Amino acid sequence: MHTQQPITYEEKSIKNTIYIFFWTISWGATFVFASAAVKIWWPESTAVLVAAIATHISLMICVIIAHWKWLKGLDDLQRQIQLYSMAFTLSVTWLIITLLILLEGVENLPIGRFYSEIVVVVMSLSLVFGNIIGMRKAA
Amino acid sequence: MKNKLKVLRAERDWTQADLAERLDVSRQTINAIEKDKYDPRLSLAYKISSLFDLKVEEIFLR
């Protein structure tokens, strides 16, 4: 009988990362589909729109579960680095959002148009920055 | 917290990758523990003590 080799930490990490990649790509595809559904089928075909949004939300849940499993599969140090990075990202995001709310009142400043783009970019950069700092401190 | 992990590993002629695989952690974690940059949690400390068949306080020193 064929016995399965025990999976190593590295293999487990790669597997969980592939899961995240797969679910994120799928989620992205449903986002495109849901966006198209809003533009094309609303308000004529509500059923398609509801199905598109329901699929999108389901995939979103799968992405969250994949991230949770990935985090759970990390060892203590790696998990600590990721959690510190996330805490850093959350703090920076709150600061940026309050700053954007303040700047929204300024006339002739077209900040409101790029609101979500700015937040997404700042969140991504602060997560990468937090990871780099954490990795460097542990190296 | 000081520890004797590097010495114990060297005595057995294991690389950091070997030890990491035995403990089911990343090589970076072993490196960080050996350099006293990271203190492992109790569960990992017990795993290390069990692997080397020593008491936790014999590996991790104050």
N, CA and C atoms of all chains as a GROMACS GRO file, in nm:
protein
  603
    1MET      N    1   0.085  -0.120   0.000
    1MET     CA    2   0.000   0.000   0.000
    1MET      C    3   0.088   0.125   0.000
    2HIS      N    4   0.049   0.224  -0.079
    2HIS     CA    5   0.128   0.347  -0.088
    2HIS      C    6   0.104   0.435   0.034
    3THR      N    7   0.209   0.467   0.107
    3THR     CA    8   0.193   0.554   0.224
    3THR      C    9   0.235   0.695   0.186
    4GLN      N   10   0.154   0.790   0.231
    4GLN     CA   11   0.181   0.928   0.197
    4GLN      C   12   0.291   0.987   0.285
    5GLN      N   13   0.388   1.054   0.220
    5GLN     CA   14   0.498   1.117   0.294
    5GLN      C   15   0.442   1.232   0.378
    6PRO      N   16   0.492   1.251   0.503
    6PRO     CA   17   0.443   1.365   0.580
    6PRO      C   18   0.483   1.496   0.512
    7ILE      N   19   0.392   1.589   0.514
    7ILE     CA   20   0.415   1.716   0.447
    7ILE      C   21   0.504   1.806   0.534
    8THR      N   22   0.606   1.867   0.473
    8THR     CA   23   0.698   1.953   0.550
    8THR      C   24   0.638   2.093   0.564
    9TYR      N   25   0.702   2.173   0.650
    9TYR     CA   26   0.654   2.309   0.673
    9TYR      C   27   0.655   2.390   0.543
   10GLU      N   28   0.767   2.378   0.469
   10GLU     CA   29   0.782   2.453   0.343
   10GLU      C   30   0.673   2.412   0.244
   11GLU      N   31   0.650   2.281   0.232
   11GLU     CA   32   0.548   2.231   0.139
   11GLU      C   33   0.409   2.282   0.178
   12LYS      N   34   0.384   2.280   0.310
   12LYS     CA   35   0.255   2.327   0.361
   12LYS      C   36   0.236   2.477   0.328
   13SER      N   37   0.345   2.554   0.347
   13SER     CA   38   0.340   2.698   0.318
   13SER      C   39   0.312   2.723   0.171
   14ILE      N   40   0.382   2.649   0.084
   14ILE     CA   41   0.363   2.666  -0.060
   14ILE      C   42   0.219   2.631  -0.098
   15LYS      N   43   0.170   2.519  -0.042
   15LYS     CA   44   0.034   2.474  -0.071
   15LYS      C   45  -0.069   2.580  -0.030
   16ASN      N   46  -0.053   2.634   0.090
   16ASN     CA   47  -0.147   2.736   0.138
   16ASN      C   48  -0.139   2.864   0.055
   17THR      N   49  -0.016   2.898   0.010
   17THR     CA   50   0.000   3.018  -0.073
   17THR      C   51  -0.067   2.998  -0.209
   18ILE      N   52  -0.056   2.877  -0.263
   18ILE     CA   53  -0.122   2.846  -0.391
   18ILE      C   54  -0.274   2.858  -0.376
   19TYR      N   55  -0.325   2.809  -0.262
   19TYR     CA   56  -0.469   2.820  -0.235
   19TYR      C   57  -0.512   2.967  -0.236
   20ILE      N   58  -0.434   3.052  -0.169
   20ILE     CA   59  -0.468   3.195  -0.163
   20ILE      C   60  -0.468   3.253  -0.304
   21PHE      N   61  -0.365   3.219  -0.380
   21PHE     CA   62  -0.352   3.269  -0.518
   21PHE      C   63  -0.474   3.226  -0.601
   22PHE      N   64  -0.508   3.097  -0.592
   22PHE     CA   65  -0.620   3.042  -0.668
   22PHE      C   66  -0.751   3.112  -0.633
   23TRP      N   67  -0.779   3.125  -0.503
   23TRP     CA   68  -0.906   3.186  -0.460
   23TRP      C   69  -0.909   3.334  -0.492
   24THR      N   70  -0.791   3.401  -0.482
   24THR     CA   71  -0.788   3.545  -0.512
   24THR      C   72  -0.814   3.569  -0.661
   25ILE      N   73  -0.754   3.484  -0.747
   25ILE     CA   74  -0.777   3.497  -0.892
   25ILE      C   75  -0.925   3.473  -0.923
   26SER      N   76  -0.981   3.368  -0.861
   26SER     CA   77  -1.123   3.336  -0.883
   26SER      C   78  -1.212   3.451  -0.835
   27TRP      N   79  -1.177   3.505  -0.719
   27TRP     CA   80  -1.252   3.618  -0.663
   27TRP      C   81  -1.245   3.738  -0.758
   28GLY      N   82  -1.125   3.763  -0.812
   28GLY     CA   83  -1.107   3.873  -0.909
   28GLY      C   84  -1.195   3.854  -1.031
   29ALA      N   85  -1.204   3.729  -1.078
   29ALA     CA   86  -1.287   3.699  -1.196
   29ALA      C   87  -1.435   3.726  -1.166
   30THR      N   88  -1.479   3.688  -1.047
   30THR     CA   89  -1.620   3.713  -1.012
   30THR      C   90  -1.646   3.862  -0.993
   31PHE      N   91  -1.541   3.936  -0.954
   31PHE     CA   92  -1.555   4.080  -0.938
   31PHE      C   93  -1.582   4.144  -1.075
   32VAL      N   94  -1.506   4.097  -1.175
   32VAL     CA   95  -1.524   4.146  -1.312
   32VAL      C   96  -1.666   4.112  -1.360
   33PHE      N   97  -1.708   3.989  -1.332
   33PHE     CA   98  -1.842   3.943  -1.371
   33PHE      C   99  -1.950   4.027  -1.302
   34ALA      N  100  -1.932   4.051  -1.170
   34ALA     CA  101  -2.032   4.128  -1.095
   34ALA      C  102  -2.036   4.273  -1.145
   35SER      N  103  -1.920   4.330  -1.178
   35SER     CA  104  -1.916   4.467  -1.231
   35SER      C  105  -1.990   4.475  -1.364
   36ALA      N  106  -1.966   4.375  -1.449
   36ALA     CA  107  -2.033   4.369  -1.579
   36ALA      C  108  -2.184   4.353  -1.560
   37ALA      N  109  -2.221   4.271  -1.463
   37ALA     CA  110  -2.363   4.246  -1.436
   37ALA      C  111  -2.433   4.375  -1.395
   38VAL      N  112  -2.365   4.456  -1.313
   38VAL     CA  113  -2.423   4.583  -1.268
   38VAL      C  114  -2.446   4.675  -1.389
   39LYS      N  115  -2.347   4.679  -1.479
   39LYS     CA  116  -2.355   4.771  -1.593
   39LYS      C  117  -2.452   4.720  -1.700
   40ILE      N  118  -2.448   4.589  -1.728
   40ILE     CA  119  -2.524   4.535  -1.841
   40ILE      C  120  -2.666   4.491  -1.802
   41TRP      N  121  -2.676   4.415  -1.696
   41TRP     CA  122  -2.804   4.351  -1.667
   41TRP      C  123  -2.894   4.424  -1.568
   42TRP      N  124  -2.847   4.529  -1.506
   42TRP     CA  125  -2.931   4.604  -1.413
   42TRP      C  126  -3.003   4.715  -1.488
   43PRO      N  127  -3.134   4.735  -1.478
   43PRO     CA  128  -3.228   4.664  -1.391
   43PRO      C  129  -3.307   4.554  -1.465
   44GLU      N  130  -3.269   4.526  -1.592
   44GLU     CA  131  -3.349   4.431  -1.671
   44GLU      C  132  -3.349   4.290  -1.612
   45SER      N  133  -3.231   4.241  -1.580
   45SER     CA  134  -3.223   4.104  -1.533
   45SER      C  135  -3.165   4.098  -1.391
   46THR      N  136  -3.255   4.112  -1.296
   46THR     CA  137  -3.214   4.115  -1.156
   46THR      C  138  -3.155   3.981  -1.112
   47ALA      N  139  -3.208   3.871  -1.166
   47ALA     CA  140  -3.163   3.737  -1.126
   47ALA      C  141  -3.014   3.718  -1.155
   48VAL      N  142  -2.970   3.764  -1.274
   48VAL     CA  143  -2.828   3.750  -1.311
   48VAL      C  144  -2.741   3.834  -1.217
   49LEU      N  145  -2.788   3.954  -1.189
   49LEU     CA  146  -2.714   4.043  -1.100
   49LEU      C  147  -2.701   3.983  -0.960
   50VAL      N  148  -2.813   3.931  -0.909
   50VAL     CA  149  -2.811   3.871  -0.775
   50VAL      C  150  -2.717   3.750  -0.773
   51ALA      N  151  -2.723   3.668  -0.880
   51ALA     CA  152  -2.635   3.550  -0.889
   51ALA      C  153  -2.488   3.592  -0.894
   52ALA      N  154  -2.460   3.697  -0.971
   52ALA     CA  155  -2.321   3.745  -0.983
   52ALA      C  156  -2.269   3.796  -0.850
   53ILE      N  157  -2.353   3.873  -0.780
   53ILE     CA  158  -2.310   3.927  -0.651
   53ILE      C  159  -2.298   3.816  -0.546
   54ALA      N  160  -2.390   3.721  -0.550
   54ALA     CA  161  -2.385   3.608  -0.454
   54ALA      C  162  -2.258   3.526  -0.476
   55THR      N  163  -2.222   3.502  -0.604
   55THR     CA  164  -2.099   3.428  -0.635
   55THR      C  165  -1.977   3.506  -0.586
   56HIS      N  166  -1.981   3.637  -0.610
   56HIS     CA  167  -1.870   3.722  -0.567
   56HIS      C  168  -1.850   3.716  -0.415
   57ILE      N  169  -1.960   3.724  -0.342
   57ILE     CA  170  -1.953   3.720  -0.195
   57ILE      C  171  -1.904   3.582  -0.148
   58SER      N  172  -1.950   3.475  -0.214
   58SER     CA  173  -1.907   3.339  -0.177
   58SER      C  174  -1.757   3.323  -0.195
   59LEU      N  175  -1.707   3.374  -0.309
   59LEU     CA  176  -1.564   3.365  -0.337
   59LEU      C  177  -1.483   3.450  -0.238
   60MET      N  178  -1.544   3.562  -0.197
   60MET     CA  179  -1.479   3.650  -0.100
   60MET      C  180  -1.458   3.574   0.032
   61ILE      N  181  -1.561   3.497   0.070
   61ILE     CA  182  -1.553   3.416   0.192
   61ILE      C  183  -1.442   3.311   0.177
   62CYS      N  184  -1.433   3.251   0.056
   62CYS     CA  185  -1.327   3.151   0.031
   62CYS      C  186  -1.188   3.214   0.043
   63VAL      N  187  -1.175   3.338  -0.006
   63VAL     CA  188  -1.045   3.408   0.005
   63VAL      C  189  -1.011   3.430   0.153
   64ILE      N  190  -1.110   3.471   0.231
   64ILE     CA  191  -1.087   3.495   0.374
   64ILE      C  192  -1.045   3.364   0.443
   65ILE      N  193  -1.114   3.254   0.410
   65ILE     CA  194  -1.081   3.124   0.470
   65ILE      C  195  -0.941   3.080   0.430
   66ALA      N  196  -0.905   3.103   0.301
   66ALA     CA  197  -0.771   3.066   0.252
   66ALA      C  198  -0.663   3.145   0.328
   67HIS      N  199  -0.688   3.275   0.351
   67HIS     CA  200  -0.592   3.357   0.426
   67HIS      C  201  -0.581   3.309   0.570
   68TRP      N  202  -0.695   3.274   0.628
   68TRP     CA  203  -0.698   3.228   0.767
   68TRP      C  204  -0.618   3.097   0.780
   69LYS      N  205  -0.637   3.006   0.682
   69LYS     CA  206  -0.564   2.878   0.684
   69LYS      C  207  -0.414   2.901   0.665
   70TRP      N  208  -0.382   2.994   0.577
   70TRP     CA  209  -0.241   3.026   0.551
   70TRP      C  210  -0.176   3.078   0.678
   71LEU      N  211  -0.246   3.170   0.747
   71LEU     CA  212  -0.193   3.228   0.871
   71LEU      C  213  -0.178   3.121   0.979
   72LYS      N  214  -0.275   3.031   0.984
   72LYS     CA  215  -0.274   2.923   1.083
   72LYS      C  216  -0.160   2.824   1.055
   73GLY      N  217  -0.126   2.809   0.927
   73GLY     CA  218  -0.020   2.715   0.887
   73GLY      C  219   0.120   2.768   0.908
   74LEU      N  220   0.132   2.898   0.937
   74LEU     CA  221   0.266   2.955   0.957
   74LEU      C  222   0.321   2.916   1.094
   75ASP      N  223   0.454   2.920   1.107
   75ASP     CA  224   0.509   2.894   1.240
   75ASP      C  225   0.498   3.022   1.324
   76ASP      N  226   0.534   3.011   1.452
   76ASP     CA  227   0.512   3.123   1.545
   76ASP      C  228   0.575   3.255   1.499
   77LEU      N  229   0.701   3.247   1.456
   77LEU     CA  230   0.772   3.369   1.416
   77LEU      C  231   0.708   3.434   1.294
   78GLN      N  232   0.681   3.351   1.192
   78GLN     CA  233   0.621   3.403   1.069
   78GLN      C  234   0.482   3.462   1.097
   79ARG      N  235   0.407   3.394   1.184
   79ARG     CA  236   0.273   3.442   1.218
   79ARG      C  237   0.283   3.577   1.291
   80GLN      N  238   0.382   3.585   1.382
   80GLN     CA  239   0.402   3.709   1.456
   80GLN      C  240   0.435   3.824   1.361
   81ILE      N  241   0.523   3.798   1.264
   81ILE     CA  242   0.560   3.900   1.164
   81ILE      C  243   0.435   3.946   1.088
   82GLN      N  244   0.354   3.848   1.044
   82GLN     CA  245   0.234   3.882   0.967
   82GLN      C  246   0.133   3.960   1.051
   83LEU      N  247   0.115   3.918   1.177
   83LEU     CA  248   0.018   3.986   1.262
   83LEU      C  249   0.063   4.128   1.293
   84TYR      N  250   0.194   4.148   1.316
   84TYR     CA  251   0.246   4.284   1.340
   84TYR      C  252   0.228   4.369   1.214
   85SER      N  253   0.252   4.309   1.097
   85SER     CA  254   0.235   4.381   0.971
   85SER      C  255   0.090   4.423   0.953
   86MET      N  256  -0.002   4.331   0.987
   86MET     CA  257  -0.145   4.362   0.974
   86MET      C  258  -0.185   4.473   1.070
   87ALA      N  259  -0.132   4.468   1.193
   87ALA     CA  260  -0.162   4.572   1.293
   87ALA      C  261  -0.109   4.707   1.243
   88PHE      N  262   0.011   4.705   1.184
   88PHE     CA  263   0.070   4.826   1.128
   88PHE      C  264  -0.016   4.880   1.014
   89THR      N  265  -0.060   4.789   0.927
   89THR     CA  266  -0.145   4.827   0.813
   89THR      C  267  -0.277   4.888   0.861
   90LEU      N  268  -0.336   4.826   0.963
   90LEU     CA  269  -0.462   4.876   1.017
   90LEU      C  270  -0.445   5.018   1.072
   91SER      N  271  -0.336   5.040   1.146
   91SER     CA  272  -0.311   5.172   1.204
   91SER      C  273  -0.292   5.276   1.094
   92VAL      N  274  -0.209   5.242   0.994
   92VAL     CA  275  -0.183   5.335   0.884
   92VAL      C  276  -0.313   5.364   0.808
   93THR      N  277  -0.395   5.261   0.788
   93THR     CA  278  -0.522   5.278   0.716
   93THR      C  279  -0.614   5.376   0.790
   94TRP      N  280  -0.623   5.359   0.921
   94TRP     CA  281  -0.706   5.451   0.999
   94TRP      C  282  -0.655   5.593   0.986
   95LEU      N  283  -0.523   5.611   0.994
   95LEU     CA  284  -0.465   5.744   0.983
   95LEU      C  285  -0.494   5.806   0.846
   96ILE      N  286  -0.478   5.725   0.742
   96ILE     CA  287  -0.500   5.774   0.605
   96ILE      C  288  -0.647   5.809   0.583
   97ILE      N  289  -0.736   5.726   0.636
   97ILE     CA  290  -0.880   5.753   0.619
   97ILE      C  291  -0.918   5.884   0.689
   98THR      N  292  -0.870   5.903   0.811
   98THR     CA  293  -0.903   6.028   0.882
   98THR      C  294  -0.842   6.149   0.809
   99LEU      N  295  -0.721   6.130   0.755
   99LEU     CA  296  -0.656   6.238   0.679
   99LEU      C  297  -0.738   6.272   0.554
  100LEU      N  298  -0.786   6.167   0.485
  100LEU     CA  299  -0.866   6.188   0.363
  100LEU      C  300  -0.998   6.256   0.396
  101ILE      N  301  -1.057   6.220   0.512
  101ILE     CA  302  -1.183   6.284   0.554
  101ILE      C  303  -1.158   6.434   0.577
  102LEU      N  304  -1.044   6.465   0.638
  102LEU     CA  305  -1.009   6.605   0.662
  102LEU      C  306  -0.989   6.680   0.531
  103LEU      N  307  -0.917   6.615   0.437
  103LEU     CA  308  -0.886   6.678   0.309
  103LEU      C  309  -1.006   6.691   0.217
  104GLU      N  310  -1.108   6.611   0.245
  104GLU     CA  311  -1.229   6.613   0.161
  104GLU      C  312  -1.296   6.751   0.164
  105GLY      N  313  -1.279   6.819   0.276
  105GLY     CA  314  -1.340   6.951   0.292
  105GLY      C  315  -1.267   7.062   0.217
  106VAL      N  316  -1.144   7.033   0.176
  106VAL     CA  317  -1.065   7.135   0.106
  106VAL      C  318  -1.116   7.153  -0.036
  107GLU      N  319  -1.146   7.276  -0.072
  107GLU     CA  320  -1.199   7.302  -0.206
  107GLU      C  321  -1.092   7.285  -0.313
  108ASN      N  322  -1.135   7.250  -0.432
  108ASN     CA  323  -1.048   7.232  -0.549
  108ASN      C  324  -0.943   7.121  -0.532
  109LEU      N  325  -0.962   7.034  -0.435
  109LEU     CA  326  -0.870   6.922  -0.418
  109LEU      C  327  -0.946   6.793  -0.455
  110PRO      N  328  -0.915   6.736  -0.572
  110PRO     CA  329  -0.998   6.622  -0.619
  110PRO      C  330  -0.964   6.490  -0.551
  111ILE      N  331  -0.952   6.493  -0.418
  111ILE     CA  332  -0.910   6.374  -0.344
  111ILE      C  333  -1.021   6.268  -0.340
  112GLY      N  334  -1.146   6.316  -0.334
  112GLY     CA  335  -1.260   6.225  -0.320
  112GLY      C  336  -1.271   6.125  -0.435
  113ARG      N  337  -1.226   6.167  -0.552
  113ARG     CA  338  -1.235   6.082  -0.671
  113ARG      C  339  -1.141   5.960  -0.660
  114PHE      N  340  -1.029   5.980  -0.592
  114PHE     CA  341  -0.928   5.872  -0.581
  114PHE      C  342  -0.927   5.808  -0.442
  115TYR      N  343  -1.030   5.833  -0.367
  115TYR     CA  344  -1.038   5.788  -0.227
  115TYR      C  345  -1.003   5.639  -0.211
  116SER      N  346  -1.078   5.552  -0.281
  116SER     CA  347  -1.057   5.407  -0.263
  116SER      C  348  -0.921   5.363  -0.317
  117GLU      N  349  -0.877   5.423  -0.428
  117GLU     CA  350  -0.746   5.387  -0.486
  117GLU      C  351  -0.634   5.419  -0.387
  118ILE      N  352  -0.643   5.538  -0.326
  118ILE     CA  353  -0.540   5.580  -0.230
  118ILE      C  354  -0.535   5.483  -0.112
  119VAL      N  355  -0.652   5.449  -0.059
  119VAL     CA  356  -0.658   5.358   0.057
  119VAL      C  357  -0.598   5.221   0.022
  120VAL      N  358  -0.635   5.167  -0.096
  120VAL     CA  359  -0.584   5.034  -0.136
  120VAL      C  360  -0.432   5.036  -0.152
  121VAL      N  361  -0.380   5.142  -0.217
  121VAL     CA  362  -0.235   5.152  -0.240
  121VAL      C  363  -0.162   5.165  -0.105
  122VAL      N  364  -0.214   5.251  -0.018
  122VAL     CA  365  -0.149   5.271   0.113
  122VAL      C  366  -0.152   5.142   0.195
  123MET      N  367  -0.265   5.070   0.190
  123MET     CA  368  -0.275   4.943   0.264
  123MET      C  369  -0.174   4.842   0.213
  124SER      N  370  -0.163   4.830   0.080
  124SER     CA  371  -0.070   4.733   0.020
  124SER      C  372   0.074   4.768   0.057
  125LEU      N  373   0.108   4.899   0.042
  125LEU     CA  374   0.245   4.941   0.071
  125LEU      C  375   0.281   4.922   0.218
  126SER      N  376   0.187   4.954   0.307
  126SER     CA  377   0.218   4.940   0.450
  126SER      C  378   0.230   4.793   0.490
  127LEU      N  379   0.155   4.704   0.423
  127LEU     CA  380   0.168   4.561   0.453
  127LEU      C  381   0.305   4.509   0.406
  128VAL      N  382   0.346   4.552   0.288
  128VAL     CA  383   0.478   4.512   0.236
  128VAL      C  384   0.588   4.568   0.327
  129PHE      N  385   0.574   4.697   0.364
  129PHE     CA  386   0.672   4.762   0.451
  129PHE      C  387   0.681   4.690   0.586
  130GLY      N  388   0.566   4.659   0.644
  130GLY     CA  389   0.563   4.587   0.772
  130GLY      C  390   0.631   4.452   0.763
  131ASN      N  391   0.609   4.383   0.652
  131ASN     CA  392   0.672   4.252   0.630
  131ASN      C  393   0.824   4.265   0.619
  132ILE      N  394   0.868   4.366   0.542
  132ILE     CA  395   1.012   4.386   0.524
  132ILE      C  396   1.079   4.415   0.659
  133ILE      N  397   1.017   4.503   0.739
  133ILE     CA  398   1.073   4.538   0.871
  133ILE      C  399   1.078   4.412   0.959
  134GLY      N  400   0.969   4.336   0.960
  134GLY     CA  401   0.964   4.214   1.042
  134GLY      C  402   1.068   4.112   1.001
  135MET      N  403   1.083   4.091   0.871
  135MET     CA  404   1.181   3.994   0.819
  135MET      C  405   1.323   4.040   0.852
  136ARG      N  406   1.347   4.170   0.837
  136ARG     CA  407   1.482   4.224   0.864
  136ARG      C  408   1.517   4.210   1.012
  137LYS      N  409   1.418   4.234   1.098
  137LYS     CA  410   1.442   4.226   1.243
  137LYS      C  411   1.474   4.082   1.285
  138ALA      N  412   1.412   3.987   1.215
  138ALA     CA  413   1.431   3.845   1.251
  138ALA      C  414   1.555   3.785   1.184
  139ALA      N  415   1.606   3.852   1.081
  139ALA     CA  416   1.719   3.794   1.004
  139ALA      C  417   1.851   3.803   1.080
  140MET      N  418   1.672   3.609   2.550
  140MET     CA  419   1.705   3.487   2.625
  140MET      C  420   1.812   3.407   2.548
  141LYS      N  421   1.918   3.372   2.622
  141LYS     CA  422   2.026   3.294   2.558
  141LYS      C  423   1.982   3.149   2.542
  142ASN      N  424   2.041   3.083   2.444
  142ASN     CA  425   2.009   2.941   2.428
  142ASN      C  426   2.127   2.864   2.367
  143LYS      N  427   2.119   2.732   2.378
  143LYS     CA  428   2.229   2.647   2.330
  143LYS      C  429   2.192   2.574   2.201
  144LEU      N  430   2.096   2.628   2.130
  144LEU     CA  431   2.044   2.558   2.013
  144LEU      C  432   2.152   2.535   1.906
  145LYS      N  433   2.233   2.637   1.883
  145LYS     CA  434   2.336   2.628   1.779
  145LYS      C  435   2.437   2.518   1.814
  146VAL      N  436   2.474   2.512   1.941
  146VAL     CA  437   2.571   2.412   1.987
  146VAL      C  438   2.512   2.272   1.973
  147LEU      N  439   2.390   2.256   2.019
  147LEU     CA  440   2.323   2.125   2.012
  147LEU      C  441   2.306   2.078   1.868
  148ARG      N  442   2.274   2.173   1.782
  148ARG     CA  443   2.258   2.141   1.640
  148ARG      C  444   2.391   2.100   1.578
  149ALA      N  445   2.497   2.175   1.613
  149ALA     CA  446   2.631   2.147   1.558
  149ALA      C  447   2.681   2.010   1.605
  150GLU      N  448   2.649   1.975   1.732
  150GLU     CA  449   2.690   1.845   1.786
  150GLU      C  450   2.633   1.729   1.704
  151ARG      N  451   2.516   1.751   1.650
  151ARG     CA  452   2.450   1.645   1.571
  151ARG      C  453   2.477   1.659   1.421
  152ASP      N  454   2.555   1.760   1.389
  152ASP     CA  455   2.593   1.785   1.249
  152ASP      C  456   2.470   1.811   1.161
  153TRP      N  457   2.375   1.885   1.217
  153TRP     CA  458   2.254   1.919   1.142
  153TRP      C  459   2.268   2.061   1.088
  154THR      N  460   2.209   2.085   0.975
  154THR     CA  461   2.202   2.222   0.924
  154THR      C  462   2.077   2.287   0.984
  155GLN      N  463   2.066   2.418   0.966
  155GLN     CA  464   1.945   2.487   1.016
  155GLN      C  465   1.821   2.432   0.946
  156ALA      N  466   1.838   2.399   0.818
  156ALA     CA  467   1.725   2.344   0.740
  156ALA      C  468   1.683   2.207   0.796
  157ASP      N  469   1.784   2.125   0.834
  157ASP     CA  470   1.753   1.993   0.893
  157ASP      C  471   1.670   2.009   1.020
  158LEU      N  472   1.719   2.100   1.107
  158LEU     CA  473   1.650   2.120   1.235
  158LEU      C  474   1.510   2.177   1.212
  159ALA      N  475   1.502   2.271   1.118
  159ALA     CA  476   1.371   2.332   1.086
  159ALA      C  477   1.272   2.224   1.042
  160GLU      N  478   1.319   2.133   0.959
  160GLU     CA  479   1.231   2.027   0.909
  160GLU      C  480   1.186   1.935   1.024
  161ARG      N  481   1.280   1.904   1.113
  161ARG     CA  482   1.246   1.818   1.227
  161ARG      C  483   1.144   1.884   1.321
  162LEU      N  484   1.153   2.018   1.330
  162LEU     CA  485   1.063   2.089   1.422
  162LEU      C  486   0.938   2.145   1.352
  163ASP      N  487   0.931   2.126   1.221
  163ASP     CA  488   0.818   2.173   1.141
  163ASP      C  489   0.802   2.326   1.149
  164VAL      N  490   0.915   2.395   1.138
  164VAL     CA  491   0.913   2.542   1.135
  164VAL      C  492   1.000   2.588   1.017
  165SER      N  493   1.004   2.718   0.994
  165SER     CA  494   1.088   2.769   0.885
  165SER      C  495   1.234   2.780   0.929
  166ARG      N  496   1.325   2.780   0.832
  166ARG     CA  497   1.468   2.792   0.864
  166ARG      C  498   1.496   2.928   0.928
  167GLN      N  499   1.420   3.028   0.885
  167GLN     CA  500   1.435   3.163   0.939
  167GLN      C  501   1.408   3.165   1.090
  168THR      N  502   1.311   3.084   1.133
  168THR     CA  503   1.279   3.077   1.276
  168THR      C  504   1.397   3.020   1.356
  169ILE      N  505   1.459   2.914   1.302
  169ILE     CA  506   1.576   2.854   1.368
  169ILE      C  507   1.687   2.957   1.377
  170ASN      N  508   1.711   3.026   1.268
  170ASN     CA  509   1.815   3.129   1.264
  170ASN      C  510   1.789   3.239   1.368
  171ALA      N  511   1.662   3.284   1.375
  171ALA     CA  512   1.626   3.390   1.469
  171ALA      C  513   1.642   3.344   1.615
  172ILE      N  514   1.608   3.217   1.642
  172ILE     CA  515   1.624   3.166   1.779
  172ILE      C  516   1.773   3.157   1.814
  173GLU      N  517   1.852   3.104   1.721
  173GLU     CA  518   1.997   3.088   1.746
  173GLU      C  519   2.066   3.222   1.769
  174LYS      N  520   2.016   3.325   1.701
  174LYS     CA  521   2.077   3.458   1.716
  174LYS      C  522   2.015   3.539   1.830
  175ASP      N  523   1.932   3.474   1.911
  175ASP     CA  524   1.861   3.537   2.023
  175ASP      C  525   1.774   3.654   1.979
  176LYS      N  526   1.724   3.648   1.857
  176LYS     CA  527   1.638   3.756   1.809
  176LYS      C  528   1.491   3.722   1.829
  177TYR      N  529   1.466   3.598   1.863
  177TYR     CA  530   1.328   3.555   1.884
  177TYR      C  531   1.323   3.447   1.991
  178ASP      N  532   1.237   3.468   2.089
  178ASP     CA  533   1.216   3.366   2.193
  178ASP      C  534   1.097   3.281   2.153
  179PRO      N  535   1.118   3.150   2.137
  179PRO     CA  536   1.005   3.067   2.093
  179PRO      C  537   0.896   3.057   2.198
  180ARG      N  538   0.776   3.026   2.151
  180ARG     CA  539   0.666   3.004   2.244
  180ARG      C  540   0.689   2.872   2.316
  181LEU      N  541   0.614   2.852   2.423
  181LEU     CA  542   0.634   2.734   2.508
  181LEU      C  543   0.620   2.604   2.428
  182SER      N  544   0.522   2.599   2.337
  182SER     CA  545   0.499   2.476   2.260
  182SER      C  546   0.622   2.439   2.176
  183LEU      N  547   0.685   2.539   2.114
  183LEU     CA  548   0.804   2.512   2.034
  183LEU      C  549   0.924   2.480   2.124
  184ALA      N  550   0.932   2.548   2.237
  184ALA     CA  551   1.042   2.522   2.332
  184ALA      C  552   1.035   2.375   2.379
  185TYR      N  553   0.914   2.326   2.406
  185TYR     CA  554   0.897   2.186   2.449
  185TYR      C  555   0.932   2.089   2.336
  186LYS      N  556   0.896   2.129   2.214
  186LYS     CA  557   0.927   2.046   2.097
  186LYS      C  558   1.080   2.033   2.082
  187ILE      N  559   1.149   2.146   2.102
  187ILE     CA  560   1.295   2.148   2.092
  187ILE      C  561   1.356   2.061   2.202
  188SER      N  562   1.304   2.077   2.324
  188SER     CA  563   1.359   2.000   2.436
  188SER      C  564   1.335   1.850   2.416
  189SER      N  565   1.222   1.817   2.360
  189SER     CA  566   1.188   1.676   2.333
  189SER      C  567   1.280   1.620   2.224
  190LEU      N  568   1.308   1.700   2.122
  190LEU     CA  569   1.394   1.654   2.013
  190LEU      C  570   1.536   1.626   2.062
  191PHE      N  571   1.587   1.715   2.148
  191PHE     CA  572   1.724   1.697   2.198
  191PHE      C  573   1.729   1.615   2.327
  192ASP      N  574   1.612   1.573   2.374
  192ASP     CA  575   1.601   1.493   2.495
  192ASP      C  576   1.667   1.563   2.615
  193LEU      N  577   1.638   1.690   2.626
  193LEU     CA  578   1.689   1.772   2.737
  193LEU      C  579   1.574   1.852   2.798
  194LYS      N  580   1.597   1.905   2.918
  194LYS     CA  581   1.495   1.990   2.979
  194LYS      C  582   1.498   2.128   2.911
  195VAL      N  583   1.383   2.195   2.912
  195VAL     CA  584   1.375   2.328   2.848
  195VAL      C  585   1.481   2.422   2.907
  196GLU      N  586   1.496   2.418   3.042
  196GLU     CA  587   1.590   2.510   3.107
  196GLU      C  588   1.737   2.475   3.080
  197GLU      N  589   1.759   2.355   3.026
  197GLU     CA  590   1.896   2.318   2.989
  197GLU      C  591   1.933   2.375   2.850
  198ILE      N  592   1.832   2.409   2.774
  198ILE     CA  593   1.855   2.465   2.640
  198ILE      C  594   1.842   2.618   2.643
  199PHE      N  595   1.738   2.664   2.710
  199PHE     CA  596   1.715   2.809   2.716
  199PHE      C  597   1.760   2.860   2.853
  200LEU      N  598   1.857   2.952   2.850
  200LEU     CA  599   1.915   3.003   2.973
  200LEU      C  600   1.871   3.147   2.996
  201ARG      N  601   1.862   3.186   3.121
  201ARG     CA  602   1.821   3.325   3.150
  201ARG      C  603   1.934   3.423   3.126
   0.00000   0.00000   0.00000
